[in-house]
Amino acid sequence: MNSLRPALRQLHPYSLRPETARVRLNRNESPFDWPQEWKQALLERVQERAWNRYPEFVPRSLVSALARRWNWPEEGIAVGNGSNELLQALILATLEPGRSVLTVEPTFVLYALQARVAGAQVLIETLGTDLRYDAVHLGERLRATGATVLFLCSPNNPTGSWIDPDDIAELARRAPDTLIVIDEAYGEFAKRTVLELRPRPTNLAVLKTFSKAGSLAGLRIGYLCASREIVRAVVQVKMPYSVNFFSMLAAERAIEGRELLEQQVKILISERERLRTAMESMTGVRVYPSQANFLLFEVDDAQRVFRALLDNEVLVRDVSGGHPILSRSLRVTIGRPEENDLFLGALRQTMEEK
Ligand SMILES: Cc1ncc(COP(=O)(O)O)c(C=O)c1O
């Protein structure tokens, strides 16, 4: 059968080992499930609605709620089946053979993978000292390459590093013909969001999601904030009706219940700093600062530590095979305080056994 594209053979698919454990800190999910009353009220609304009818073509009330939440024009917002769907749509709308995309390493692997699937050339800049973003250097590379799209994840998965929104504004200003895509999947855990920038750069596209701080990873809903022109192109290439009405209603409920979700974010941020301090004091562990709901840390033998943690029913993410810079690295998602204690206890024990 010759129908499959030969280029796909060269690409590593996105996958996740199916390990499981009592304490799962490997997928950067929120450890807090929704309150039962929220779920119940949502189920009642879903039950009242006709299931034989398609959802709204454009989810008007959700888009208005998002527009109010972020002070962003409604016509500059698109909703998708997880932010990943909108990432793919942005790629479809911008990239083709002969065009190039600039991104960094290490970062979320889907940018390079999906850009290559689209036949675009992928240019990579390695993160700077201590895995930090170097905005000046990125600007120079952007100018030198004339890339069609720049993909940055901030806070960055898996490093936790962050790029200042003012630096992004400067990049956008200096490269007016490049689309600057900022993936803020973890934006709620950071100090600031690029959505606050004024004036709003017209060549900026911001990907956001309800999967992390919204505790809705299972319902697959994300959104894009960009200019009207970019949103129109994304809607043109995206599948119609990709978001079901259940997820739309849930997202609206999440915005209404922002106060609770923000309290949970505060807990996770304070837990993140507690974990970081505790890990810093362990011999043989180097932990990186993070603006996200996870921490990247280095140990001598990442695979041994990963296995030893799993033997103690704690599952973290082994990112050591992802990039040479990460050859000694693991990533731990911040969980509930008691889960974090179990992780710390298991890590301490593992490091002492060495
Ligand atoms: C950087 C980044 N972007 C996007 C996503 C996925 O977002 P969604 O669930 O909205 O598709 C993830 C999930 O891990 C992520 O790490």
The ligand as a MOL file (V3000), in Angstrom:
LIG
                    3D

  0  0  0     0  0            999 V3000
M  V30 BEGIN CTAB
M  V30 COUNTS 16 16 0 0 0
M  V30 BEGIN ATOM
M  V30 1 C 2.6370 22.8890 26.2520 0
M  V30 2 C 1.3530 22.1850 26.1100 0
M  V30 3 N 0.4350 22.6580 25.2680 0
M  V30 4 C -0.7540 22.0460 25.1170 0
M  V30 5 C -1.0440 20.8970 25.8310 0
M  V30 6 C -2.3430 20.2070 25.6360 0
M  V30 7 O -3.3910 21.0690 25.7410 0
M  V30 8 P -4.8710 20.5650 25.4380 0
M  V30 9 O -5.2150 19.5400 26.4710 0
M  V30 10 O -5.6710 21.8140 25.5640 0
M  V30 11 O -4.9020 20.0170 24.0450 0
M  V30 12 C -0.1200 20.3700 26.7030 0
M  V30 13 C -0.4380 19.1480 27.4440 0
M  V30 14 O 0.3190 18.5500 28.1220 0
M  V30 15 C 1.1080 21.0370 26.8500 0
M  V30 16 O 2.0440 20.5700 27.6850 0
M  V30 END ATOM
M  V30 BEGIN BOND
M  V30 1 1 1 2
M  V30 2 1 2 3
M  V30 3 2 2 15
M  V30 4 2 3 4
M  V30 5 1 4 5
M  V30 6 1 5 6
M  V30 7 2 5 12
M  V30 8 1 6 7
M  V30 9 1 7 8
M  V30 10 2 8 9
M  V30 11 1 8 10
M  V30 12 1 8 11
M  V30 13 1 12 13
M  V30 14 1 12 15
M  V30 15 2 13 14
M  V30 16 1 15 16
M  V30 END BOND
M  V30 END CTAB
M  END
